[in-house]
C-alpha cells in the first residue's frame, strides 16, 4: 500500500473502491508524511484507508520485534482476518467490515451495506458468477488445440472447425477444475433425460391393448410434442451449432450426421402433426393432424 493515489486520465483513483475522483470534488483527502496526497470519494473510504495503514504499521512493528529472518519469511503473507467481498471484490477486514452474512456454512464479509443487501438477494448468483469469471480468467491467453487436428490452434476454449471436437489446452496442468463443456452437457443430458422418459413411455404404451381407453391418442401426441421439442432444440443445440459450423467450413463430420438425423426426424414429426394433408390418406392415423 502506498500513500499516493494513482492518477487517472481525468482525476485520481480512490485506492479503496477504485472510483475516479478529482481534488475539487473529493469527499476526503489524506496526506502522508512525505506530502503525497490521496483522494477519496467518501469519508468512509478514507477511514478504511487509514485503518489499513495502521494495521500494516502494526504488522511491520511485530515483524521487526520478531526478528529479521521471521519478518522476511512473512512479508508476502496476507493480513490475518482479511476477506474478499464477493460482490465488489474489495479486501475487507472482519473487524472493520460493514456487515457479514452466513451462507452454506461459510461467513462472508462486506465493505458496505449495499454489497451486503445485494448478496442477500442472490448469494448463489454472486458465488457462481465469481467461479465462472475465475475460470474465464484462467483460460485467457492459453492456447487450445484439437487432439485430432493439431494444426488448429486458438486462444481460449472452443470447438474444432474441422471435426467439431472440443479443443484442449496445449499445456496440461494439475488443476482439477471442472470442464465447463462437461458441466454444460451433463446439465443438458440430465434435463433432457427427464423429459424423454415420459415420451418413450407414451410411445411404447400405445402398443398395449386398450391403452387409448385411458388417454386420447391426440392428447398423447400433443404431450409428446411438448416434451420432445425442448429436448431437440435446447438439449441438442450444441450438435446443431457444430453441424452448422461444419457446413460453413465445408467439412462434414459426425455432428453433421447427428444434426441431419435428428433434425429430419423432428421436422417429419412436425409435418405429420400440423400438415397431415401432405401425406397420403393411407398414412394418416391418430398420430397425424
C-alpha positions in Angstrom: 0.0 0.0 0.0 1.2 3.5 -0.8 0.1 6.9 0.3 -0.2 8.3 -3.2 -3.4 8.0 -5.2 -2.9 6.6 -8.7 -3.6 9.3 -11.2 -6.2 8.5 -13.9 -6.8 10.4 -17.2 -9.5 12.6 -15.6 -8.6 12.6 -12.0 -7.3 10.2 -9.3 -8.2 6.6 -8.3 -9.7 6.1 -4.9 -7.4 3.2 -3.6 -10.3 1.7 -1.6 -13.3 1.5 -4.1 -11.5 2.2 -7.3 -13.6 5.2 -8.3 -12.2 8.1 -10.2 -12.2 11.3 -8.1 -10.8 14.8 -8.6 -9.2 17.1 -5.9 -12.1 19.5 -6.3 -14.9 17.0 -5.8 -13.2 14.6 -3.4 -15.0 13.9 -0.2 -11.8 13.4 1.8 -8.1 13.7 1.4 -5.1 12.1 3.2 -1.6 13.4 3.2 1.4 11.1 4.1 4.5 12.3 5.9 6.3 12.9 2.6 3.4 15.2 1.4 1.9 12.7 -1.1 -1.9 13.2 -1.4 -4.6 10.5 -1.6 -8.1 11.5 -2.6 -11.3 9.6 -1.7 -14.9 9.5 -2.9 -16.3 9.2 0.6 -15.2 9.7 4.2 -15.7 6.0 4.8 -13.2 5.1 2.2 -10.6 7.4 3.9 -11.3 5.8 7.3 -10.8 2.3 5.8 -7.6 3.5 4.2 -6.2 4.9 7.4 -7.2 1.7 9.3 -5.3 -0.4 6.7 -2.3 1.9 7.1 -2.4 1.4 10.8 -2.8 -2.3 10.6 0.2 -2.5 8.1 2.3 -0.5 10.5 1.4 -2.8 13.4 2.4 -5.8 11.3 5.7 -4.2 10.4 6.4 -3.5 14.0 5.6 -7.1 15.0 7.8 -8.4 12.3 10.7 -6.3 13.4 10.3 -7.3 17.0 10.1 -11.0 16.0 13.4 -10.9 14.2 14.7 -10.2 10.7 14.5 -13.8 9.5 11.0 -14.3 10.6 9.8 -11.0 9.1 11.4 -11.8 5.8 9.5 -15.1 5.6 6.2 -13.4 6.2 6.4 -10.2 4.2 4.1 -11.6 1.4 1.5 -13.1 3.8 -2.0 -11.7 3.7 -3.1 -9.9 6.9 -4.9 -12.1 9.3 -8.7 -11.7 9.3 -8.9 -10.3 5.8 -11.6 -11.4 3.4 -12.8 -10.6 -0.2 -16.2 -9.0 -0.6 -18.0 -11.4 -3.0 -20.0 -8.6 -4.6 -17.3 -5.9 -5.4 -14.1 -7.9 -4.9 -12.7 -5.5 -2.3 -10.5 -6.8 0.6 -12.3 -6.4 3.9 -11.1 -7.0 7.4 -13.5 -8.8 9.6 -13.1 -6.1 12.3 -14.0 -3.2 10.0 -16.5 -4.9 7.8 -19.8 -3.1 7.3 -21.6 -6.4 7.7 -21.4 -10.2 7.4 -23.7 -12.9 6.1 -23.7 -16.7 6.7 -24.4 -18.8 3.7 -24.0 -22.6 3.3 -21.7 -22.9 6.4 -19.5 -20.0 5.2 -19.3 -16.5 6.5 -18.9 -13.6 4.0 -17.8 -10.0 4.9 -18.8 -6.9 3.0 -17.4 -3.4 2.6 -20.8 -1.7 2.7 -24.4 -2.4 3.5 -25.2 -2.0 -0.2 -23.0 -5.0 -1.1 -24.5 -7.0 1.8 -28.1 -6.3 0.6 -27.2 -7.3 -2.9 -25.6 -10.5 -1.8 -28.6 -11.4 0.4 -30.9 -11.2 -2.6 -28.9 -13.7 -4.7 -26.0 -15.2 -2.9 -25.6 -18.2 -5.2 -25.6 -16.0 -8.2 -22.6 -13.9 -7.0 -20.7 -17.0 -5.8 -21.2 -18.9 -9.1 -20.5 -15.8 -11.1 -17.2 -15.4 -9.4 -16.3 -19.0 -10.1 -17.2 -18.5 -13.8 -15.1 -15.3 -14.0 -12.2 -17.2 -12.4 -12.4 -20.0 -15.0 -12.6 -17.5 -17.8 -9.6 -15.5 -16.5 -7.6 -18.7 -16.1 -8.3 -19.6 -19.8 -7.4 -16.1 -21.1 -4.2 -16.3 -23.1 -4.0 -20.1 -23.0 -3.6 -21.8 -26.4 -6.1 -24.5 -27.2 -5.8 -27.2 -29.9 -7.7 -30.1 -31.3 -6.4 -33.6 -30.4 -7.3 -34.9 -33.8 -6.1 -31.8 -35.8 -3.1 -30.3 -34.0 -2.8 -27.6 -36.7 -5.9 -26.0 -35.2 -4.7 -23.6 -32.5 -6.6 -20.7 -30.9 -6.6 -18.6 -27.7 -9.2 -19.9 -25.3 -11.6 -22.8 -25.4 -13.8 -23.6 -28.4 -14.6 -26.4 -30.9 -12.5 -27.6 -33.9 -13.8 -26.2 -37.2 -12.9 -29.5 -38.9 -14.2 -32.3 -36.7 -16.2 -30.3 -34.1 -14.4 -31.8 -31.1 -13.8 -29.6 -28.1 -10.4 -28.0 -28.0 -8.0 -28.8 -25.2 -5.2 -26.8 -23.7 -1.8 -27.3 -25.3 -0.1 -27.3 -22.0 -1.5 -29.7 -19.4 -1.8 -28.5 -15.8 -2.5 -30.2 -12.5 -5.6 -28.0 -11.9 -8.6 -30.3 -11.3 -11.1 -27.5 -12.1 -14.3 -28.9 -13.8 -14.6 -28.8 -17.6 -17.2 -26.1 -18.5 -18.3 -28.1 -21.5 -18.7 -31.3 -19.4 -20.8 -29.4 -16.9 -23.0 -27.9 -19.7 -23.5 -31.2 -21.5 -24.3 -33.0 -18.2 -26.9 -30.4 -17.4 -28.5 -30.7 -20.9 -28.4 -34.5 -20.7 -30.0 -34.7 -17.2 -32.9 -32.4 -18.1 -33.4 -34.0 -21.5 -33.5 -37.5 -19.9 -36.2 -36.4 -17.5 -38.3 -35.1 -20.5 -37.6 -38.1 -22.7 -38.8 -40.8 -20.3 -42.5 -39.9 -20.5 -42.2 -39.6 -24.3 -40.8 -43.1 -24.5 -43.4 -44.4 -22.1 -46.3 -42.9 -24.1 -44.9 -44.1 -27.4 -44.4 -47.7 -26.2 -47.7 -47.8 -24.3 -49.6 -47.3 -27.5 -48.8 -50.9 -28.4 -50.6 -52.2 -25.3 -54.2 -53.3 -25.8 -56.9 -50.8 -24.8 -54.3 -48.2 -23.9 -56.3 -45.4 -25.7 -59.2 -46.0 -23.3 -57.0 -44.3 -20.6 -55.7 -41.5 -22.7 -56.9 -40.0 -26.0 -54.5 -40.6 -29.0 -54.4 -36.9 -29.9 -53.7 -35.9 -26.3 -50.8 -38.3 -26.2 -49.3 -36.9 -29.4 -49.5 -33.3 -28.1 -47.9 -34.3 -24.8 -45.1 -36.0 -26.7 -44.6 -32.9 -28.9 -44.4 -30.5 -25.9 -41.9 -32.7 -24.1 -39.8 -33.6 -27.2 -39.4 -30.1 -28.5 -37.1 -28.7 -25.8 -35.0 -31.9 -25.9 -34.4 -31.5 -29.6 -34.0 -27.7 -29.8 -32.3 -27.0 -26.4 -30.7 -30.3 -25.5 -29.4 -30.8 -29.0 -28.4 -27.2 -29.7 -24.6 -27.8 -29.4 -24.9 -30.5 -32.0 -26.8 -28.3 -34.4 -24.4 -25.4 -33.7 -21.3 -27.5 -34.6 -23.1 -29.1 -37.6 -23.8 -25.6 -39.0 -20.1 -24.7 -38.4 -19.1 -27.9 -40.3 -21.2 -26.8 -43.3 -19.8 -23.3 -43.3 -16.2 -24.7 -43.2 -17.1 -27.3 -45.9 -16.0 -30.1 -43.5 -18.9 -32.5 -42.8 -18.3 -34.6 -39.6 -20.2 -36.7 -37.1 -22.1 -33.6 -35.8 -23.4 -33.0 -39.3 -24.7 -36.6 -39.4 -26.3 -36.2 -35.9 -28.0 -32.9 -36.8 -29.3 -34.3 -40.1 -30.7 -37.4 -38.5 -32.4 -35.8 -35.5 -33.4 -32.7 -37.5 -35.1 -34.7 -40.2 -37.0 -36.9 -37.7 -38.2 -33.8 -35.8 -39.3 -32.0 -39.0 -41.1 -35.1 -40.3 -43.0 -35.4 -37.0 -43.9 -31.7 -37.2 -45.3 -32.1 -40.7 -47.3 -35.2 -39.6 -48.8 -33.2 -36.7 -49.5 -29.8 -38.3 -49.7 -30.6 -42.0 -51.3 -34.1 -42.2 -52.8 -33.4 -45.7 -49.2 -33.6 -47.1 -49.3 -37.4 -46.6 -51.4 -40.0 -48.5 -54.7 -41.0 -46.8 -53.3 -44.5 -46.1 -50.6 -43.0 -43.9 -52.9 -40.8 -41.8 -53.9 -42.1 -38.4 -54.4 -40.8 -34.9 -50.8 -39.7 -34.9 -51.4 -37.0 -37.5 -53.5 -33.9 -37.5 
